Amino acid sequence: MKFMIATVAAFAATAAALKITEPQENAQWDLSQTNTIKWDHVDSDPATFQLVLVNHITGGEDDVTIDDKVKTSDGEYKLTNFVAAPGATYSIKAFGTEKTNSGQLAESQTFNVTKSGVPTTTTSTGTVKPTSSGTPATSSGAAPSKTSNAATALGVTFGVAGPLAAVFALLL
């Protein structure tokens, strides 16, 4: 009987934990625009977590970190001008980064990426601007916005041909 009560209590605690509510199933995301990731949370969730865009491609997953230190209490995250190949197999995952609360915390429903953002650069005034060359420009001390630094989220910067090459690679 005690085991059954403990099991029910553990299930109830898990069910009430961090839950990604947006994007919803089959949502259409144009990553060149601003999209909002939303979640519900409880007090026992970690103070911060990592957000990852996951492409569930045939034969595996392709993960791209959106942000490593998202504040749980914010309840939402604005994703602006993010670079990813269009497709219908994406989800957002939340991962705990604390020693006592690590691993996958939540995953969104599967949604569609209809258009990729473009790589961005930061000017000496700190303004984030799209670049057509795909080469990030560095500046002295100016930090890009965490929601607009799409090019560096991939770890590599793509020009206009990058998203096209990714689409052709998916077709092969």
C-alpha positions in Angstrom: 0.0 0.0 0.0 2.8 2.4 0.9 4.5 1.6 -2.5 1.3 2.4 -4.3 0.9 5.8 -2.5 4.6 6.6 -3.3 4.1 5.7 -6.9 1.0 7.8 -7.3 2.7 10.7 -5.5 5.8 10.4 -7.8 3.5 10.3 -10.9 1.6 13.4 -9.7 4.8 15.3 -9.2 6.1 14.4 -12.6 2.8 15.3 -14.3 2.8 18.8 -12.7 6.4 19.5 -13.7 7.7 21.7 -16.6 5.5 21.3 -19.6 6.0 23.0 -23.0 2.6 24.3 -24.2 3.7 26.1 -27.4 4.5 25.3 -30.1 1.4 23.1 -30.5 1.1 20.1 -32.7 1.5 20.9 -36.4 2.1 24.6 -35.8 3.7 26.5 -38.7 6.9 28.4 -37.7 8.6 30.9 -39.9 11.9 31.2 -38.2 12.7 34.4 -40.0 10.0 36.0 -37.7 9.6 35.9 -33.9 8.1 32.7 -32.5 7.2 32.2 -28.9 8.0 29.0 -26.9 5.7 28.8 -23.8 5.7 26.5 -20.8 4.0 25.8 -17.5 6.1 25.2 -14.4 6.0 24.4 -10.7 8.1 25.5 -7.8 10.2 22.3 -7.8 11.4 22.9 -11.4 15.0 24.2 -11.8 15.5 28.0 -11.8 17.0 27.8 -15.3 17.1 25.2 -18.1 18.4 24.7 -21.6 16.2 25.0 -24.7 17.0 22.9 -27.7 15.5 22.8 -31.2 15.3 19.2 -32.3 14.9 18.0 -35.9 13.7 14.4 -35.8 15.3 13.5 -39.1 15.2 10.0 -40.5 17.9 7.9 -38.7 18.4 10.2 -35.7 18.0 13.6 -34.3 19.7 16.9 -35.1 19.9 19.1 -32.0 20.6 22.8 -31.9 20.9 24.7 -28.6 18.7 27.8 -28.5 19.8 29.0 -25.1 21.6 27.5 -22.1 20.2 29.6 -19.3 16.5 30.2 -19.8 14.7 31.4 -16.7 11.9 29.0 -15.8 9.9 31.8 -14.1 9.6 33.7 -17.4 7.1 31.2 -18.8 8.0 32.0 -22.4 10.9 32.6 -24.7 10.9 34.7 -27.8 12.9 33.0 -30.6 13.8 35.5 -33.4 15.5 34.9 -36.7 16.7 31.4 -36.0 18.6 29.4 -38.7 17.2 25.9 -39.4 16.2 24.0 -42.5 12.5 23.9 -43.3 10.8 20.6 -42.4 7.9 19.0 -40.6 9.8 17.0 -37.9 10.7 19.6 -35.3 10.1 19.8 -31.5 11.5 21.9 -28.7 13.1 20.1 -25.7 13.9 21.5 -22.3 16.9 20.0 -20.4 17.8 20.6 -16.8 21.4 21.8 -16.3 21.6 21.6 -12.5 23.3 18.7 -10.8 20.1 17.7 -8.9 17.8 18.3 -11.8 19.4 17.3 -15.0 18.2 15.4 -18.1 15.2 16.0 -20.3 12.5 17.9 -18.5 9.9 18.4 -21.3 9.3 18.2 -25.0 6.9 20.1 -27.2 4.5 18.7 -29.8 6.0 18.2 -33.3 5.7 21.3 -35.5 6.7 22.5 -38.9 9.4 25.0 -39.9 8.3 26.7 -43.0 11.1 29.2 -43.5 14.6 29.6 -42.0 16.0 32.8 -40.6 19.2 34.3 -41.9 22.6 34.5 -40.2 23.1 37.7 -38.2 26.0 39.9 -37.3 26.6 42.4 -34.5 27.7 46.0 -35.4 30.0 48.1 -33.3 26.9 49.8 -31.8 25.5 46.4 -30.6 22.8 46.3 -33.3 22.1 42.8 -34.7 21.7 42.8 -38.5 21.2 40.1 -41.1 24.2 39.4 -43.3 24.1 38.2 -46.8 27.7 36.9 -46.9 27.1 34.5 -44.0 30.3 35.6 -42.3 29.7 36.9 -38.8 31.2 40.3 -38.1 32.8 40.7 -34.7 32.8 43.9 -32.8 34.7 45.2 -29.8 32.7 44.2 -26.8 29.2 44.4 -28.2 27.2 41.3 -27.4 24.4 40.1 -29.6 20.9 39.6 -28.3 20.3 36.1 -26.9 17.2 35.7 -29.0 18.7 37.1 -32.2 22.0 35.3 -32.3 20.7 32.5 -34.6 23.9 32.0 -36.7 26.1 31.3 -33.8 23.5 28.9 -32.3 24.4 26.4 -35.1 28.1 26.8 -34.4 28.7 27.6 -38.0 27.4 30.4 -40.2 25.6 29.7 -43.4 25.2 32.1 -46.3 22.1 32.1 -48.4 23.1 28.8 -49.9 23.2 27.1 -46.5 19.5 26.6 -46.1 19.1 25.6 -49.7 21.9 23.0 -49.3 20.2 21.6 -46.2 16.9 21.2 -48.1 18.7 19.4 -51.0 20.6 17.2 -48.5 17.2 16.2 -46.9 15.9 15.2 -50.3 18.7 12.8 -51.1 
